[in-house]
Amino acid sequence: MKKIMKPEFWKESVIYEIYPRSFMDSSGDGIGDIQGIISRLDYLHDLGIDILWLTPVYPTSNADYGYDITDYYDINPEYGTLDDWKQLLHEVHQRDMRLIMDLVINHTSDDHPWFQESRSSRDNPYRDYYFWRDPAPDGGPPNNWTSFLGDSMWQLDEQTSQYYLHSYGVKQPDLNWDNPKVRQEMHKAMRYWLDLGIDGYRIDAVNAISKDTSFPDATDTGKMQANSAEFYKNGPHIHEYLNEMYKEVFSHYDIFTTGEASDVTLDDVKAYTNPAREELNIILMIEASKICDDPQDMWKSKPWELHELKEIIAKWQKDLYGEGWMGIYLSNHDHPRLVSYLGDEGQYREESAKMLGIFLLTLRGTPHIYQGDEIGMTNAEHLHSIEDVTEQQARMYYKKMIEQYDEDPEVIMKRIRAKARDNARTPMQWDDSEYAGFSAHQPWMPVNSNAAEINVKAEQDNPDSIFHLYRKLIHIRKESSALMYGKYECIISDHKQIFAYTREWNDEHWMIILNFSRSEAKLELTEQLSGRLENAELIISTHGDHSRQAAEDARANRTVTLHPYESLVFRGLSILDN
């Protein structure tokens, strides 16, 4: 067995992402908090979750709701106290679960004391903690790089007449990782929480910490931005800094690390996660969550075909096999709701949510479930105008498109409604009460009106619900070496509606058949595939008697007819030739 396939707890776990601001409010102020999370731990344990991932809970300016940190050593007072957090960690461990923290190491808040010192004068000892450069000869920014928000990556600070670099918002200045003092400071902060007993980190924008500091102009320019990712993603010292981080910090603890890394090739993923290199354990598979994005403008949605998804999955499942490890996720706090963009949030919400849950939990890699996906929560309903939107990138996009390009505001708002991060940040729907059981007070963001029908209590009371399907799948996955480690093979790859694949490990074999469409789909199995199903057991299905009849048809006459989003999961004899 290759070293990359060595059993590890983090490969066999299911991770659940909690966005604390919207998960559960215990104090009645309309904002989720740590005590609220504690009150719902039994729910997560019952679901079968092994690891909780908390998005940032440190003190923040809330320009990016936690991803702009002002203090790496404390807890955001909106969420509680450090003692509350210690109680959470204890309660998580009491339930044999683990807790990982979200760590933002590429940038801080501009309200962080380091940056306040850095901007105070050109000769301040903290000046080199960030990137400061003189204006270009015309007085403008040092180069044409654009931030993730679409504006210049440089902000002029009039006090010292220099520009500072910000890959994200203007209130999120980039740290200079070429400065050894910065690296030492970040290592110290990492050790602080590890010494308190956490089980690892999800590291935000991890492959952005090393830049080409000659700062050349980007040549790939377009209407929206100059694509400068080649100069600040996967940079010249990235592997050096991650290896140093591993040796100085991670290697001294029984933990694991997950990296969020956009603009990566499979070779990059292999390099980041190969154990011999001693860097990271997991890289998140981002591509599937961006399949609807227009390559020239992520806010525009493009039609996508199933073969595109099959190609993405094959790349990560087959080409990476034995050489790297990934986190499988289809949604998170930065993306629209899973069922709203890959499924059907209307007529077939329940069916498509179940199908997508099966998809997520039967692929190789560490599955990441985002809060609410296990009950089929949908996109936000309240985004009528830009004033209703909280996230900074959407607001920047609206401003740019209206003011610079004279676009129709309603056209832009339609794009934002489909793609805004706010879609994933509406309060968790616990029951059918006024504020969905999230809070006794009006929440910081409106609750979806469909909480009356879509909520945890209703799902728990219905044995045929999305929740119970997730729960069953998680249990099955934990008992299956094939689903955790097995080889993946796409079968019948040219079908435009059906995604069918196998998972194999030694003598354990699975076949998964998913209708990824709103229409009835027919599948003709080869004699070989049909024959291999003769002694296979239908373990999971989504359409009751119809699914059982479809399974019999597959065995008897090699023809399968599936309802919209119908799913069949078989366990049995080998599907592929040895």
ZANUDREN-141284 format. One record per residue (C-alpha): z, x, y. Coordinates in steps of 0.25 Angstrom, whole numbers. Layout:
% residues N
{rec {Z, X, Y}}
...
***
This chain:
% residues 578
{rec {0, 0, 0}}
{rec {-4, 5, 14}}
{rec {8, 8, 23}}
{rec {4, -2, 32}}
{rec {6, -13, 21}}
{rec {20, -9, 19}}
{rec {29, -21, 19}}
{rec {37, -22, 32}}
{rec {46, -34, 37}}
{rec {37, -35, 49}}
{rec {24, -37, 41}}
{rec {31, -48, 33}}
{rec {37, -55, 44}}
{rec {33, -67, 53}}
{rec {35, -65, 68}}
{rec {38, -77, 77}}
{rec {36, -74, 92}}
{rec {46, -81, 102}}
{rec {42, -82, 116}}
{rec {57, -84, 121}}
{rec {54, -91, 134}}
{rec {47, -103, 126}}
{rec {55, -103, 113}}
{rec {68, -110, 115}}
{rec {77, -112, 127}}
{rec {92, -113, 124}}
{rec {97, -112, 139}}
{rec {90, -124, 144}}
{rec {82, -117, 155}}
{rec {68, -119, 150}}
{rec {66, -105, 145}}
{rec {67, -100, 131}}
{rec {78, -90, 128}}
{rec {85, -82, 117}}
{rec {96, -92, 113}}
{rec {84, -102, 111}}
{rec {77, -92, 101}}
{rec {91, -91, 94}}
{rec {92, -106, 92}}
{rec {78, -106, 85}}
{rec {80, -94, 76}}
{rec {82, -103, 64}}
{rec {69, -110, 67}}
{rec {62, -97, 66}}
{rec {69, -92, 54}}
{rec {66, -105, 47}}
{rec {51, -103, 51}}
{rec {52, -90, 43}}
{rec {50, -81, 55}}
{rec {55, -66, 52}}
{rec {53, -60, 66}}
{rec {55, -65, 80}}
{rec {47, -59, 91}}
{rec {52, -62, 105}}
{rec {43, -60, 117}}
{rec {50, -52, 128}}
{rec {64, -57, 131}}
{rec {68, -46, 141}}
{rec {70, -48, 156}}
{rec {57, -51, 163}}
{rec {50, -55, 176}}
{rec {43, -66, 168}}
{rec {30, -62, 174}}
{rec {25, -61, 159}}
{rec {37, -68, 153}}
{rec {44, -57, 147}}
{rec {32, -47, 146}}
{rec {37, -41, 159}}
{rec {50, -35, 156}}
{rec {60, -31, 166}}
{rec {71, -25, 157}}
{rec {69, -21, 142}}
{rec {84, -21, 139}}
{rec {88, -36, 142}}
{rec {84, -50, 139}}
{rec {78, -60, 149}}
{rec {89, -68, 155}}
{rec {80, -81, 153}}
{rec {81, -79, 138}}
{rec {96, -75, 138}}
{rec {104, -62, 136}}
{rec {104, -50, 128}}
{rec {115, -56, 120}}
{rec {107, -68, 117}}
{rec {96, -59, 112}}
{rec {105, -51, 103}}
{rec {110, -65, 97}}
{rec {95, -68, 95}}
{rec {93, -55, 88}}
{rec {105, -57, 79}}
{rec {101, -71, 76}}
{rec {87, -67, 72}}
{rec {92, -56, 63}}
{rec {103, -66, 57}}
{rec {91, -74, 52}}
{rec {84, -62, 46}}
{rec {73, -62, 57}}
{rec {69, -51, 66}}
{rec {67, -50, 81}}
{rec {57, -42, 89}}
{rec {56, -41, 104}}
{rec {43, -41, 112}}
{rec {43, -28, 120}}
{rec {34, -25, 132}}
{rec {31, -11, 134}}
{rec {18, -10, 141}}
{rec {24, -15, 154}}
{rec {37, -20, 161}}
{rec {39, -30, 172}}
{rec {37, -25, 186}}
{rec {52, -30, 188}}
{rec {56, -19, 178}}
{rec {65, -9, 184}}
{rec {56, 2, 179}}
{rec {44, -4, 187}}
{rec {53, -7, 199}}
{rec {56, 8, 200}}
{rec {42, 12, 197}}
{rec {36, 5, 208}}
{rec {46, 9, 218}}
{rec {40, 23, 221}}
{rec {29, 32, 216}}
{rec {39, 42, 212}}
{rec {49, 33, 205}}
{rec {53, 38, 192}}
{rec {48, 25, 185}}
{rec {35, 26, 192}}
{rec {28, 32, 179}}
{rec {34, 21, 171}}
{rec {22, 13, 175}}
{rec {7, 15, 179}}
{rec {5, 18, 194}}
{rec {-8, 22, 200}}
{rec {-14, 24, 214}}
{rec {-24, 14, 218}}
{rec {-39, 16, 216}}
{rec {-47, 22, 228}}
{rec {-50, 8, 233}}
{rec {-35, 5, 233}}
{rec {-37, -4, 221}}
{rec {-31, -3, 206}}
{rec {-32, 10, 199}}
{rec {-42, 5, 189}}
{rec {-49, -9, 185}}
{rec {-40, -12, 174}}
{rec {-35, -27, 173}}
{rec {-22, -32, 167}}
{rec {-21, -42, 156}}
{rec {-19, -52, 167}}
{rec {-33, -49, 172}}
{rec {-29, -43, 186}}
{rec {-29, -28, 189}}
{rec {-20, -19, 180}}
{rec {-15, -12, 193}}
{rec {-5, -18, 203}}
{rec {-3, -11, 217}}
{rec {11, -9, 220}}
{rec {11, -8, 236}}
{rec {25, 0, 236}}
{rec {19, 12, 230}}
{rec {4, 9, 232}}
{rec {1, 11, 217}}
{rec {-4, 2, 206}}
{rec {4, 0, 194}}
{rec {-3, -4, 180}}
{rec {0, -18, 173}}
{rec {-8, -22, 161}}
{rec {-2, -36, 162}}
{rec {4, -43, 174}}
{rec {6, -36, 187}}
{rec {21, -38, 184}}
{rec {20, -30, 171}}
{rec {17, -15, 175}}
{rec {13, -6, 163}}
{rec {23, 4, 159}}
{rec {18, 19, 158}}
{rec {20, 23, 143}}
{rec {14, 36, 146}}
{rec {28, 39, 153}}
{rec {38, 44, 142}}
{rec {49, 37, 150}}
{rec {43, 24, 148}}
{rec {41, 25, 134}}
{rec {56, 30, 132}}
{rec {60, 18, 141}}
{rec {53, 8, 132}}
{rec {58, 15, 119}}
{rec {72, 13, 124}}
{rec {70, -1, 127}}
{rec {64, -3, 113}}
{rec {76, 3, 106}}
{rec {85, -5, 114}}
{rec {81, -18, 107}}
{rec {79, -12, 94}}
{rec {93, -7, 95}}
{rec {98, -21, 97}}
{rec {91, -25, 84}}
{rec {77, -30, 86}}
{rec {67, -29, 75}}
{rec {55, -24, 83}}
{rec {46, -26, 94}}
{rec {33, -34, 98}}
{rec {27, -24, 108}}
{rec {19, -31, 119}}
{rec {5, -24, 123}}
{rec {9, -12, 115}}
{rec {-5, -6, 115}}
{rec {-5, -6, 131}}
{rec {6, 5, 133}}
{rec {-4, 17, 134}}
{rec {-14, 17, 144}}
{rec {-26, 26, 149}}
{rec {-19, 31, 161}}
{rec {-32, 36, 167}}
{rec {-34, 22, 170}}
{rec {-49, 21, 169}}
{rec {-57, 9, 174}}
{rec {-60, -1, 163}}
{rec {-75, -3, 162}}
{rec {-74, -16, 154}}
{rec {-73, -26, 166}}
{rec {-75, -41, 166}}
{rec {-72, -53, 174}}
{rec {-58, -54, 169}}
{rec {-53, -39, 168}}
{rec {-57, -25, 166}}
{rec {-54, -23, 151}}
{rec {-45, -10, 152}}
{rec {-38, -12, 139}}
{rec {-45, 1, 133}}
{rec {-36, 9, 143}}
{rec {-23, 2, 141}}
{rec {-23, -3, 127}}
{rec {-21, 7, 115}}
{rec {-20, 18, 125}}
{rec {-20, 33, 123}}
{rec {-5, 34, 120}}
{rec {-2, 21, 113}}
{rec {0, 27, 99}}
{rec {8, 38, 104}}
{rec {17, 28, 112}}
{rec {19, 19, 100}}
{rec {22, 30, 91}}
{rec {32, 35, 100}}
{rec {38, 21, 101}}
{rec {39, 20, 86}}
{rec {46, 34, 84}}
{rec {55, 32, 96}}
{rec {59, 18, 94}}
{rec {53, 9, 82}}
{rec {55, 19, 71}}
{rec {70, 19, 73}}
{rec {71, 4, 70}}
{rec {68, -6, 58}}
{rec {58, -14, 67}}
{rec {43, -17, 69}}
{rec {34, -17, 81}}
{rec {23, -27, 84}}
{rec {13, -23, 95}}
{rec {4, -32, 104}}
{rec {-8, -24, 106}}
{rec {-21, -30, 111}}
{rec {-35, -23, 111}}
{rec {-32, -16, 98}}
{rec {-42, -12, 87}}
{rec {-38, -12, 72}}
{rec {-37, 3, 73}}
{rec {-27, 1, 84}}
{rec {-19, -9, 76}}
{rec {-19, 1, 64}}
{rec {-14, 12, 73}}
{rec {-3, 4, 79}}
{rec {2, -1, 66}}
{rec {0, 10, 56}}
{rec {14, 14, 51}}
{rec {10, 28, 50}}
{rec {8, 29, 66}}
{rec {21, 23, 69}}
{rec {18, 14, 80}}
{rec {19, -1, 78}}
{rec {20, -11, 66}}
{rec {11, -23, 71}}
{rec {0, -25, 80}}
{rec {-2, -40, 84}}
{rec {-16, -46, 81}}
{rec {-20, -52, 94}}
{rec {-35, -55, 92}}
{rec {-33, -68, 85}}
{rec {-25, -74, 97}}
{rec {-37, -70, 106}}
{rec {-48, -76, 98}}
{rec {-51, -87, 109}}
{rec {-51, -77, 120}}
{rec {-64, -74, 128}}
{rec {-66, -59, 127}}
{rec {-69, -59, 142}}
{rec {-58, -68, 147}}
{rec {-46, -71, 137}}
{rec {-43, -84, 145}}
{rec {-57, -90, 141}}
{rec {-57, -95, 127}}
{rec {-69, -93, 118}}
{rec {-73, -100, 105}}
{rec {-69, -92, 93}}
{rec {-74, -93, 78}}
{rec {-66, -91, 66}}
{rec {-74, -79, 62}}
{rec {-68, -72, 74}}
{rec {-54, -75, 69}}
{rec {-58, -70, 55}}
{rec {-63, -57, 61}}
{rec {-50, -55, 69}}
{rec {-41, -58, 56}}
{rec {-50, -49, 47}}
{rec {-49, -37, 56}}
{rec {-33, -38, 57}}
{rec {-31, -42, 42}}
{rec {-42, -34, 35}}
{rec {-45, -22, 44}}
{rec {-30, -19, 47}}
{rec {-26, -21, 32}}
{rec {-17, -9, 28}}
{rec {-18, -2, 41}}
{rec {-11, -10, 52}}
{rec {-2, -22, 54}}
{rec {-3, -33, 63}}
{rec {4, -45, 69}}
{rec {-3, -58, 66}}
{rec {-2, -68, 77}}
{rec {-11, -79, 83}}
{rec {-3, -83, 95}}
{rec {9, -78, 104}}
{rec {15, -80, 117}}
{rec {2, -74, 124}}
{rec {-8, -84, 117}}
{rec {-11, -98, 116}}
{rec {-5, -106, 105}}
{rec {-10, -103, 92}}
{rec {-14, -117, 88}}
{rec {-21, -119, 102}}
{rec {-31, -108, 101}}
{rec {-33, -105, 86}}
{rec {-31, -119, 81}}
{rec {-31, -133, 87}}
{rec {-20, -138, 95}}
{rec {-25, -152, 95}}
{rec {-29, -161, 83}}
{rec {-27, -149, 73}}
{rec {-15, -143, 79}}
{rec {-6, -143, 67}}
{rec {-17, -140, 57}}
{rec {-22, -128, 65}}
{rec {-8, -123, 68}}
{rec {-5, -123, 53}}
{rec {-18, -116, 50}}
{rec {-15, -105, 60}}
{rec {-1, -103, 55}}
{rec {-7, -101, 41}}
{rec {-17, -91, 47}}
{rec {-6, -83, 54}}
{rec {3, -82, 42}}
{rec {-7, -79, 31}}
{rec {-13, -66, 38}}
{rec {-8, -52, 36}}
{rec {1, -47, 47}}
{rec {14, -51, 54}}
{rec {12, -65, 58}}
{rec {17, -69, 72}}
{rec {20, -83, 75}}
{rec {22, -88, 90}}
{rec {32, -98, 93}}
{rec {27, -112, 91}}
{rec {15, -109, 83}}
{rec {23, -113, 71}}
{rec {23, -127, 76}}
{rec {9, -127, 82}}
{rec {12, -127, 97}}
{rec {0, -128, 106}}
{rec {-4, -123, 119}}
{rec {3, -127, 132}}
{rec {-1, -140, 139}}
{rec {4, -138, 153}}
{rec {-5, -127, 158}}
{rec {-12, -137, 168}}
{rec {-14, -127, 180}}
{rec {-11, -112, 182}}
{rec {3, -115, 188}}
{rec {7, -120, 174}}
{rec {4, -106, 168}}
{rec {15, -96, 167}}
{rec {8, -84, 161}}
{rec {3, -73, 170}}
{rec {-11, -70, 164}}
{rec {-16, -84, 164}}
{rec {-11, -85, 179}}
{rec {-19, -72, 183}}
{rec {-31, -77, 175}}
{rec {-31, -90, 183}}
{rec {-29, -83, 196}}
{rec {-40, -73, 193}}
{rec {-51, -83, 188}}
{rec {-48, -93, 200}}
{rec {-47, -83, 211}}
{rec {-57, -72, 207}}
{rec {-67, -80, 199}}
{rec {-66, -94, 205}}
{rec {-65, -100, 191}}
{rec {-62, -115, 189}}
{rec {-47, -116, 188}}
{rec {-47, -127, 177}}
{rec {-56, -118, 169}}
{rec {-46, -106, 170}}
{rec {-35, -115, 167}}
{rec {-42, -121, 155}}
{rec {-42, -106, 150}}
{rec {-28, -104, 153}}
{rec {-23, -116, 146}}
{rec {-29, -111, 133}}
{rec {-25, -97, 134}}
{rec {-12, -96, 143}}
{rec {0, -89, 137}}
{rec {8, -102, 141}}
{rec {2, -109, 129}}
{rec {11, -101, 120}}
{rec {23, -102, 129}}
{rec {26, -116, 130}}
{rec {40, -119, 124}}
{rec {42, -120, 109}}
{rec {42, -134, 104}}
{rec {55, -136, 96}}
{rec {56, -151, 96}}
{rec {50, -164, 104}}
{rec {61, -164, 115}}
{rec {58, -164, 129}}
{rec {56, -148, 130}}
{rec {53, -147, 115}}
{rec {66, -142, 112}}
{rec {63, -129, 119}}
{rec {73, -132, 131}}
{rec {82, -142, 137}}
{rec {75, -139, 150}}
{rec {61, -139, 155}}
{rec {55, -126, 149}}
{rec {49, -115, 157}}
{rec {35, -119, 152}}
{rec {32, -134, 148}}
{rec {33, -138, 133}}
{rec {20, -144, 127}}
{rec {20, -159, 126}}
{rec {16, -158, 111}}
{rec {30, -153, 108}}
{rec {33, -167, 105}}
{rec {25, -165, 92}}
{rec {24, -150, 91}}
{rec {38, -145, 89}}
{rec {47, -137, 79}}
{rec {55, -149, 75}}
{rec {43, -158, 72}}
{rec {37, -146, 64}}
{rec {50, -143, 56}}
{rec {51, -158, 52}}
{rec {37, -158, 47}}
{rec {35, -151, 34}}
{rec {20, -150, 36}}
{rec {21, -144, 50}}
{rec {16, -131, 56}}
{rec {30, -126, 56}}
{rec {32, -128, 41}}
{rec {18, -122, 38}}
{rec {22, -109, 46}}
{rec {36, -109, 39}}
{rec {29, -110, 25}}
{rec {19, -99, 28}}
{rec {29, -89, 33}}
{rec {37, -91, 21}}
{rec {25, -89, 12}}
{rec {20, -77, 20}}
{rec {33, -70, 18}}
{rec {32, -71, 3}}
{rec {18, -66, 2}}
{rec {14, -52, 2}}
{rec {-1, -56, 3}}
{rec {1, -64, 16}}
{rec {9, -52, 22}}
{rec {1, -40, 17}}
{rec {-11, -45, 9}}
{rec {-26, -42, 12}}
{rec {-33, -52, 20}}
{rec {-48, -57, 17}}
{rec {-56, -67, 25}}
{rec {-64, -76, 15}}
{rec {-76, -84, 19}}
{rec {-76, -77, 32}}
{rec {-88, -84, 38}}
{rec {-82, -98, 38}}
{rec {-81, -104, 52}}
{rec {-69, -113, 50}}
{rec {-61, -107, 38}}
{rec {-53, -94, 39}}
{rec {-50, -90, 24}}
{rec {-44, -78, 20}}
{rec {-35, -71, 9}}
{rec {-23, -63, 8}}
{rec {-20, -54, -4}}
{rec {-9, -45, -8}}
{rec {-9, -40, -23}}
{rec {-9, -53, -31}}
{rec {-5, -62, -20}}
{rec {-17, -69, -14}}
{rec {-19, -80, -3}}
{rec {-31, -88, 3}}
{rec {-30, -94, 16}}
{rec {-41, -104, 21}}
{rec {-40, -110, 35}}
{rec {-49, -119, 42}}
{rec {-49, -114, 57}}
{rec {-56, -126, 63}}
{rec {-55, -140, 68}}
{rec {-65, -145, 58}}
{rec {-65, -147, 43}}
{rec {-70, -134, 36}}
{rec {-76, -132, 22}}
{rec {-76, -119, 14}}
{rec {-83, -115, 2}}
{rec {-76, -105, -7}}
{rec {-82, -96, -16}}
{rec {-80, -97, -30}}
{rec {-72, -85, -30}}
{rec {-62, -90, -19}}
{rec {-61, -104, -25}}
{rec {-58, -98, -39}}
{rec {-47, -89, -33}}
{rec {-40, -102, -28}}
{rec {-39, -108, -41}}
{rec {-25, -103, -44}}
{rec {-21, -102, -29}}
{rec {-10, -110, -23}}
{rec {-12, -118, -10}}
{rec {0, -113, -3}}
{rec {-2, -118, 11}}
{rec {-11, -129, 17}}
{rec {-12, -137, 29}}
{rec {-18, -151, 25}}
{rec {-10, -156, 13}}
{rec {-18, -163, 3}}
{rec {-31, -159, 9}}
{rec {-28, -144, 8}}
{rec {-24, -146, -6}}
{rec {-37, -152, -9}}
{rec {-44, -141, -2}}
{rec {-37, -131, -10}}
{rec {-42, -138, -23}}
{rec {-56, -139, -18}}
{rec {-56, -125, -15}}
{rec {-52, -122, -30}}
{rec {-61, -133, -36}}
{rec {-74, -133, -28}}
{rec {-73, -121, -19}}
{rec {-74, -130, -6}}
{rec {-63, -131, 4}}
{rec {-63, -142, 15}}
{rec {-53, -139, 26}}
{rec {-48, -149, 37}}
{rec {-47, -143, 51}}
{rec {-37, -131, 51}}
{rec {-33, -134, 36}}
{rec {-27, -121, 29}}
{rec {-26, -117, 14}}
{rec {-17, -106, 9}}
{rec {-19, -102, -5}}
{rec {-11, -92, -13}}
{rec {-16, -87, -27}}
{rec {-26, -79, -34}}
{rec {-33, -67, -28}}
{rec {-44, -72, -18}}
{rec {-52, -59, -17}}
{rec {-58, -50, -27}}
{rec {-49, -38, -30}}
***
